[in-house]
Amino acid sequence: MDVALCSLQSNVFSYVLSLKPSKKIIFWAKIIVFAGLVTYIGYVLRQQQFDWSIVQHQLRTVAHPERWAVALLVLTPINWGFEALKWQILLRRIEGVNFWGAYKGVLAGVALGFALPAQLGDTAGRVLSLRTNRTGAVGASLVSGGMQFYVALVFGTVAWAHHLTVVPERASSGGKLLLLILVGLSGGGIVFGLVRRPLIRWLEYRAGAGRFADFWVVAGQYDDREIALALGAATIRYLVFSVQFYLAFRLLGIVLPVAESASGIGLVFLAKTITPAFNLLSDLGVREAASLWVFAPFNVPAPVLLTATLTVWFANVLTPVLVGLIWVWKLKLTAE
């Protein structure tokens, strides 16, 4: 076995030495990215500490918890499948990509998005997975993210309106003002959709914005059918995610009325969506903090609530990240 291992190491070393200088840089860059992502995953896993006795006691009150767990995990590829479908629809104006190709690009973006701030990693993973016209794909990625943001905003607005009726002490002047702002932003999204084409044409002739037109001009090329299909995929993905969150609650024995659960989940997802990623750990911590605040009036034990939110994170973020590392390795930095 030692001989085989030495032979394998020798072959890998010989392969690296045989690469051209530019390819060596790419090879080692991939190694560094891969190692960095794995390191961050390990770091994140060590940061969370819980009183497991409370969680274990709660789990013992749940009948057949494995059923909730299986249902949650089964929905994970479906969740990201609708994201891939949305990406495929928006890519038709850029490059013809099949569903599996779009899926791989999304997973690569999830993996890079775990390590890079804001939307840089997600956009980079998707764009680098394409062979041609990567400049236009940047605009398609922005449209994709904007659609998911808008869906979360609209559902979050409805969720906040319902939350104010359930938790009247939060229906203060500040709470009502926030509702007005959310309603205004939701309406603004409709207005933007109606005027997007003339607005984009106007921006093309602006000195400052015109030089970046190649990146976002594709946003004005989509017809109403494409917009409707992509928004439909974004909406279904949002609903799948919400069901997953609810399944995580049931897995941990958190049983709340459906309306309260739905509005609370909508607010958590809204907070996660509108909060910028200030660090390299993506949105980890935002979801947990929002959950603690939103569900505080319902007297859910904090360790149980944190475990539920982290369960969703494990299923919907960490698992796709681990799978996406495969496709990060295969990305090409130069287009054809």
Summary of the structure (lengths in Angstrom):
residues: 336
radius of gyration: 22.2
end to end distance: 41.3
largest distance: 73.8
contacts: 1037
relative contact order: 0.14
helix: 80%
strand: 0%
